[in-house]
Amino acid sequence: MNRQDYVRRSDECLERVTKALEPLDPDEVDFATSDGVVTIEFADRVRYVLNRQTAANQMWFAAGARAWHFDWDEAKQAWIDDKEGVELF
């Protein structure tokens, strides 16, 4: 995938997550966005981070000490985990 397609697809991914979080109660789930990053924090202070990894052409999702790396799969039209083969959404 070329750089322009990657940036477009990753922006769409981040926007999809943001739109899904918007209607949620901010006392239960809060989120913040910055360039290429969505940080999600729950009331119990558990934090998740989804971010664009431009150098690797991947989306990375981290929770605690665990991280998942997702590659764009053109055939499936989805972000797919590079180890377990599961879809991001």
Helices and strands as residue ranges (DSSP letters): H 3-21, E 29-34, E 37-42, E 47-53, G 54-56, E 58-63, E 66-73, E 78-81
